[in-house]
Amino acid sequence: MRIRPLTSSDLPYLNHIDANFASERFLDVIKTVDGFNTLWQLIEQPLDPPFVSTDYYLDDYDLAEIGERLKRSAGLYLAAEEDDQLIAMLDMEHQAWHNAAMLWNIAVDRAFRGQGI
């Protein structure tokens, strides 16, 4: 496997990454109010039946936005390849106004998950 910078020439191939997923759990938001006190909790719950995505992809708007971020070059943009096939990508931008990073997209092809990419 080779990890390298993501480039604008990768944009047409990003949807070759099978980024679909399945989930057997969800986070339930619980709000409890006691006078002036409010407590918010995230409770992990089972999801029955499990959610299975089958149509996750980046549309033309998403691809254009990634392209604009690549032009600004103000973040960390990586691609992972295996046998010249794009198998993962990272799209993370530095936001100077509050000195933080925004993780816009991270995708690992289902066939390559759990392998330490």
NORMOJO-V416266 format. One record per helix or strand of 2 or more residues. SS is the DSSP state (A for helix, B for strand). FROM is the first residue (numbers start at 0). LEN is the number of residues. Records with the same first field share a line. If there is no record, write none. Layout:
SS = FROM-LEN  FROM-LEN
This chain:
B = 1-4  21-13  36-16  74-8  84-11  99-9
A = 7-9  59-13  95-3  109-3
